[in-house]
Amino acid sequence: MQFLNLRREFELLRMKESKTIKEYFDRLFVVVNKIIMSCEDLPDKRIVEKVLVSLPERYEAKISSLEDLRSYADFSNRVDELSTNSRAEKNVETRVEY
């Protein structure tokens, strides 16, 4: 039963507009790690696909750059880069608003 709840949580996760990529990834990987620790299989490709379909539209350009990454290792190497770029964009947006 716990596995079904974790699987449902995984499937329903979406990035909220108010959250950063890092916050979303942290939340997602908590669920992923729980699924893996419960001895259930969750292929890397499925994790990458989940992220690609659950990011908001404002990340469309970044999604395009990630679509060719099919392994978790490649994908996780890009997380920090995306997070850094996202913070830089947010700082620029904040300065423009004032």
Secondary structure as UniProt FT lines:
FT   HELIX           2..12
FT   TURN            17..18
FT   HELIX           21..37
FT   TURN            38..39
FT   HELIX           44..54
FT   HELIX           57..59
FT   HELIX           60..66
FT   TURN            67..68
FT   HELIX           72..97
//
